[in-house]
Amino acid sequence: QVQLVESGGGLVQAGGSLRLSCAASGSIFSINVMGWYRQAPGKQRDMVATITNGGSTNYADSVKGRFTISRDNAKNTVYLQMNKLKPEDTAVYYCNALSWSFHNFWGQGTQVTVSS
């Protein structure tokens, strides 16, 4: 079992930056991939960025060049540095962990609102 606790969301102006944090606990040794997903009202939950245990990253096209996912294994924490934020980035951002047994674990979500 994995527990994920997110922090760092908030309200920023367009062009600003935020850094989201997700601290994992529990059976962290079972985690294969961690990532950030977001869901705007009335829309599906989409992948924003993922990072594997080996450090490989993937990004949604909409955030490439603006967002950076990273991890601190010593702290069992994954981060999402969000720069040059746009109003269309407004969403609830969820931390996700995928175990080697293909179980998905989700954080509670943190609201990111970007004002124009």
N, C-alpha and C positions, 0 to 999 in steps of 0.2 A: 504494500500500500504506500502511496506517495501523497503527500500533502503539499500544496503550492499556495504561497501567500504573496500577493502582489502589492505593490505600492508605487507611487510616483505620478499617478494621473493628476489631472487638473485642467485649469483653463489657461490658455495662452493665446496670444495674438498670432495671426498669420505671420510666418517667417521666424517665429520663435522656436524654442527647443524644450524638450522634456526628456527625462530619462526614467524609464520604467524599470523596476526591479522585481524579480520573482525568486523567492527563497524556497527551496525544496527541502523537504524533510521526510522521514520514513525510510522506505526501501529505496533509497536513492541509487544504490548499486544496480538496480534493475532498469534504470533509465537509459534509453538508447538515444533518443532525440528530444530536444526541448525546443520550444518555439513560442512565437507570439501570433495570435489570431485576433481579428477584430470583427465586430458586428455593428453595423449602423442600423437604426430603426427601419424595419421593413425589409431588411436585406439579409442575405445568408452570411454565415460566419466564414470569413476568408483568411487564408494564411497570409501573414505579413512577412515573417522571417523564421527560419529554423536553423538550428545548429546541432550537429552530431557530437558524439563523444570524441570523435577524432578531429573536431574543429571545422568540419565542412559546413558551409553556410549556403542558404538559399533565401532569396528575397522575391517578394512580389514585384512585378515590373513597376507598379505605381510608387514604390518606395525606394527603388534602387538609386543609390547616390545620395539619399537623404537619411536613411535609417541604417543603423549598424547594430547587429546582434552580437553579443559577446557573453562570455561566461567566466566565472571565477570558481573553479572547482574546490578551492580551499573553503569557500563560503557556501558552496552548493547553491550558487545564485546565478541566474541568467539576467542579462540586461538588454534593454532596447533603447539605444540612444536615437532620439528622433530630432532631426534638424530640419530647418526650412519647412516647418509645418504649414499645411494648407487646410482650409476649411473642410475639404473632402476627407481629411484624415480623422475627422470627428467620429468617434465610435467608442464602444466599450471594448477595451483590449483585454484579452484573456491569455494567461500563460498556460502552456500545454506541455505535458511530458508524455512521451511514448515509451513504454517498457519493451524489453526484448520479447515479452510474451504478447505484444501488441495490445496491451491495455492502455487506454487513454486516461489521463488525469488532467483536471482543469482547475485553475484558480478561480477565485470568486469574480474576477473582472474588475477593471478600474476604468473609470470614465475619463476620456480625453476629449476635450472640447477646444476647438480652434476657432477663434472669432475672426471675422473678416474686417 
